[in-house]
Amino acid sequence: MKIAVISLGCKVNTCESESIATKLRQLGHTVVNEFDKADAYIINTCAVTQEAEKKSRQCVARVRKFNKDAKIYIIGCASEKNPDQFLQKDIEYIAGNANKEGVCNLPIGVNKEELPKVFENMTYSDNSRTRAFVKIQDGCNNFCSYCIIPYLRGRNRSRSIDDIICECNIKSLYTQEIVLTGINVSAYGEDIKATLIDLVKALSKVYCRIRFSSLEVNVISREFLEAMENAGNFCPHFHLSLQSGDDEVLKSMNRKYTRSEFIEKCNLIREYFPFAAITTDIIVGFSTETDEGFQNTYDLAKEVGFADIHVFPYSRRMGTRAYSWKLVDPSIIKEREQKLLALKQELKRNFSESAIGSTRQVLAEYKEGGFAQGYDEYYLRVYFDVEGEVELGKIYKVKITDLYRDGVKGVVINKRK
C-alpha cells in the first residue's frame, strides 16, 4: 500500500512521523512524506495555536483532493485535544499522542489512550533528510498560562542516555548533523536521575556535529556551557524561548525567569561562545502586555542582539489559565508585530554581516539556481558554488564573502572529510 505520512507543527512531530514512516516501510508499505496521491494518509496534527489546529482540520480536505477514496488516519495534538473535530465520514482512525506508532497497524475507530508516564521508544528512523532528528524527551511540567501543550503531551518523560547514544551513533554513520529535540529539552533527565549535562558529556563521543532544537534559559549555567565547549561537537547555536521581555508579563505567563536573568544568561553564553547565534520566540499581544511591556520586550531583543526571532501573535487556547483573560485589541497586536518583525530583519542582517570574512562549516542540503545551500554551525543559511557534483548531506568549509538573499554566500575552501 502507498501511504503518505503528513507531519504538521513542531520538530517533535517531524521526528515521530519519520519513525512511523520507517516502521511502515519495514512492514512492506511504500511511504511518501509529501502531499501526493496515495492509498492512505496518516496526518500527525498540531494544536499549539488556533491556526495550527485549523490547518490540521484543513489537511483532511486537502488530502481528499488527491484521492477521495483514501483511508485517513489522524493522530497528534489536535486529535488529543478534541477528537470530535475529526469525527466525519471516511476517517478511518483517530488517536492522540499515546502509542503513536500503533497507527502503523492501520487500525479502525477512535483510540483515546491515557498519556504515558514514561518515555515511549519508537523505531529508529531512516535517514531521509540531510540532518537527522533524535527525540530525547517528551511532555512538559511548566504549565505556562498560555500553553495547551502540557495537557496534550503529558508530564516530562526522558529517554535513557544509552538509547539516545545508540541511535546517534547509528545516525552519525549516515549524517553529519543531529538535532536533539523534545517538547521541553531543558527538562531532560529530571525523571530518570540524569541531567542534560550528563547527556552532553556522553554525546561528546559521537562523531557528528550536534544541535539542540530549543532550550529554556534556566538550563544555561557555567557547568552546562563548559560541558558543551569540552565536548567539541555541539553547535554554538542557542534557541532560547523568551516569549516576553517584561517582568510583569513573564510572571503572568508563569515563566520562571526575569528579564535581567535572561540577559545575564545570554551574556554568559557569549563568554564561552563569543560568536554564538542566540535565537528566540516572542509572543506579542499577550493579555497582560501593555505598551510599556512591549517596549521592554523590544528593548531586550535589541540589547541581546538575537540572530533571529520567531514572532507569534498571541493565540488563546481553551483549557489554559489565560483563556478567559481580556484580549489586547487586534490592531494593537498587529502594530506591535510589525514593529518586532522590522527589528527581527535588522538584527538578522547584523548577524549575517558579522559572518563576512569568516570561515564556516556548512551542511549542504539543497542545490538550486546554481548554488548549493545549507546551514552553518550557527544556523545561518549559506549559499555557495562548488565545482562538480555537490554531495548533499556533507559539510563544506566555506569562506563567507557577501550578504545574499535570506543569508550569506561564500566560496568553498575545501570539503570537510
N, C-alpha and C positions, 0 to 999 in steps of 0.2 A: 504494500500500500504506500502511496505517496502522501506524506504528512508534512504540513507546514507548521513550524513552531514559531509563533509570533511573540516577541517579548516587548512589553511596554514598561516605561519608567526607569528604575534605578539599575545600577550595575549588579546588584544582588540578583535581581530578576534575570538579567542577562546571563549571569553565571549559572543560575539554576536552569534556565532554558537550554543552555549548552549541554548541561548534564543530561537533561531529558532527551535532547536530540541524539546524544551519543548512545544512550540506552535504547532508543528506538532503532538506531542503526544496528546495534547488537542483536536486536530481535528480528532483523531482516527487512525493516522498512526503508524506503527511500525518504530522506529528510531534507527539506529546504528551510531556510530561516528568513525568507522574504515573502512578500505578497505575490503569490503566483497560483496558478491553477493546481489544485491538489484534491485528493480524495477526502482528506480530513485536515482540520485546523485545530491546533492547541494554542489558546490565547492566554498568556501569562499577564494578568491585568495589574493596573496601578490605581491607587486611590489617595495619593499624597495631597492632591488638590481636587477641587470640584471639576476643573478642566480635565485632569488626568482620568478621573472616573468617567466623565462624559466620553472621552476618547476611547476608553475601554468598551463602552457600550457601542459606540460607532464602529469599532473594529469588527463587530459581528456582522453588521450590514456590509461593511467593506469586503470581507472575505466571501460573503454570499454572492457578490458580483462575479467572482471568479468561478464559482461552482455552486449553484443554488441547491444542489442535492448533497453537498458535502456534509460530513458529520463534524460538529463543532464541540470542542471541549474547553471549558472555562475554568481557570484556576487563578490564584493570586489574591492580592489585597482587595480589589474591588468586589470580588465574589465572597471574600471573607467578611467584608463589611456588610454587604447586602446581597445575598444570593438571589433574592426575589427579583432584582432588576434584570436578571438574565433568564428568568423563567418565561420562556417563549417557545413557540413551535420550532422544532428541529434542533434544539440544543440537546446534545447527547448526554452531557455530563457537566455538573457544576460542583466545584470544591473550592476550598480556601488555600491556606498556606501550610497545613499539616500534610505530611506524606505526599508532597508534590509529585514525586517520581511514580506514584501509583497510577497517574494518568497514562503511563506507558502501556498499561494493560488494556487501555481503551474501554473503561467501564461505562456503565449506564446509570443515570439517576443523579440525585443530589447527595453529596457526601459531606456532612458537616462534622468533621473530626475535631476533637479538642486540640488546641495548640500544644506542641510537645514541651516537656520540661527540660529535656537535654537536647544537645545538638544532633540533628539528623544528617548523617552522612549520605552523600549522593554519589553516583557514578562519576569517576574522574572523566572530565570531558575531553573530547578530541581537540586538537589544536586547529580550530577552523579560522582563527584570527592570527594576525601578526604578533599581538601581545596576548598573553594568557591571563585569565581571571581566576583567582583562587579565593573561595569563600572561607573565611576563618571564624565567623561568628554570626549569630542571628539574634533578633529581639533587642529590646531596649527597656531599661528601667527608669529613664529620665522623666517621662511624662511631662514634657513641655506643654504649656497650657494651650498651644495652638495645634498640636500634633496628634494625629489619629493613629500613627504607625505602631506605637506600643500596644494598642488594643488589637491590632490586626496581625502583629508578628509575635506577640507574647514577650515574656521576660528574657533577659540576657542569657544566651547559651553559647558556650565556647567549644570549638573543635580542639581535639588533642593536638599538642605540638608535634608528636610523632606522625600523625596522619597528614598534617599540613606539610611537614618536611618531605614526606614520601611523595605527595602529589607535586610539590615544587621541584623536587629532584627529577621526576619523570618529565615534567613540562620543560625544564631547563635544557633537555636534550633536543627540543624542537623549537624553542623560542628564546629570544634574548631579553625579554622583559615580562615580568609577572606583576600583576596588580592585585594586592591583597584587599579584599572587600568584605563588607558586612553591614548590618543595619547600624551598629554603633561599635566600630572597630576599637575605639578607645577603651571600651569596657571589657576587652578581651581578657580572659583568664580569671575574672572575679569569681566565677562559679566553679573553677576546677583547680584552685590554689596555684595559679600561674599568673604571670604578668605579661604585658606587651613587650617589656624589656627582655624577658626570658625568650620570647619568640624571636625578637630581633637578633639576639645573640645566636640562637640556634640556626637562623636563616643565613648567617654570615658564611656558612659553608656551602651554600647553594651557588653554583656557578652561573649566575644570571643577575641582571640588574632588577631591583625590586622597588615597587612604588606603593605607598598607601593611597587608597582611593579617597579617604576623608578621615579627619581626626577632630576630636574635641580639644579645646585649648588646655583643659585640665590635665591632659596626659603629657604635656610638654614640661620636661624637667631636665636638669643637667645630666642626670643618670641616663635618661632616655636618649638625649641628643648625643651623649658620649658613646652609647651603645650603637647608634646609627653610624656615627663617624668611624668608630673602630671596625664595624662590620665591613665597610668599604664598598658594599654593593647596593646601598639604598640611595634612591634618587633624592636630591636636595629640593624636593617639591612638597610643600605642606598645604593641604587644603583644610583650612580651619574654619568651621562654621561659626560665623559671628552672629548673624540674624539682626542684631541691633547694637549700636554703639552708645546707647543711653542707659544709664544705670536703672532708672525707674522702669523703662520698658523691659530691660533684661529681667528685672525682678518679677514683673507681671507675667513674663513669658516662662518663668520658672527655670531660667538659665542659671547655671551655678558658677558664675564668674562676674566680675565687674569690668567696666571699661578700662580702668587702669591696669587690671590684671591681664587683660587680653593684650594690651600694648606691651606690657612687660615681657610676656611670653614671646611675642614677635621679635622683640629686641634680643631676647635670649637665643632664639633660633639663629639670628644673624651673627651672634658671637661664634657659633660653631660652623655655620654655613653662610659666609658673608654675601653670597650672590643668590641665596635661596629664593625660589619662587614661592610666595605666600599668596594663595588664592582663597576665596571665601564665598559664602552665601549670605545674602542680606534680604530680609523681608521688609518691604515698605508698606506703610499704611496699617500696621497692627493697631488694634483697637485703642491702646493706651499711648500711641505715638503722637506727640504734639509737634508743632513746628520746631520748637527748641530741641525736642528729642530727635527729630530727623536731622537737624543741623549737627547735633553731636555725632550721629552716625556718619554723616558726610565728612565731618572734620576728622574723625578717626580713620576712615578709609584713606583719606589724603595723607594723613600722618604716617600710617603704616606703609603706604605705597604698595597696595596689592598688585600682583601681576595680572590678576583677572578677578572679576566679580560676577557671580550669578545673581541677578536681581529678580526677586519674586514679589509681585503684589500679594498682599495677604489674602488667603483663601480660607474662610472659616469652615470648619468641619464639625458636623453634628456628632456629639459624643465627647467632644473635648470641653475642657473647663471654660475656654474663652468663647464658646459658640454663641452664648446669649449676650455677650458684651456688645455695646454700641459700636457700630461701624464708622470708620472715617469716610467722609464724603468722597465718592469715586473720582471726582475731578481733582481733588487734592492729592489722592493717591497717584493719579496719572502724572500730575505735575512733579511730584517727588520722584517717581520712577524715571521720568525723562531726565531729570537733573542728575540722578545717580548713574544712569546709563551713559550720560555725557562724560562724567568723571571716570567711569569704567574705561571708556575709549582712550581718555587722556593717560590714565595710569598704564593701560595695556601698551600704548605706544611708547611710553617712557621705559617700560621694562624691555620691550623689543629693541629699542635704541641702545640700551645698555649692553646688549649682546654683541653689537657690531664690533668686529675686530677680535672676538674671542673664538675659540675652537670648541665645538660641541659634539657630543656623541648622539647621532640621530638615527632612530629606528625607522627604516624605510617601510612605509605602509601602503602607499599608492603610487601609481605613475600616471600622470595626466598632463596634457598640454606641454609636453617636452620636459617636464620636471618630475623628479621623484619627490615625495613629500612624506613627512612624518614628524614625530615629536622628539625633542631632545630630552636630556635628563631633567631639565627644568619645566617640562611640559610646554615648551614654546614650539609652535609649528614652524618647521623649517622646510624650505623648498630648495632643491639642489639638482644640478645636472651632473650626469656621470657618463663616461664613455662606455659603450657596450651595454650589456644587459644589467638591469638593476635586480639585485636579489632581495625581493620583498621579505621582510622579517629579519633582515640583517642590520647591524649597526654600522653606520659610516661616520668617519671622522670628518667634520665639515667646518671650514673656516667661514664665519658669518661676515657678509660684506655689505648688505643693504636691508632696509625695510622692504617688505613685499607682501601685498595683499593683507591677509589676516595674521601675518607673522613676519618672518625674515627669510632671506635667501642667502646661499653661500656656495662655496666650491669644495669639492671633495679633496681632502689631503691624501688619505689612504683608508682602505677598509679595515675595520677592526676585525681581527681574527677570532 
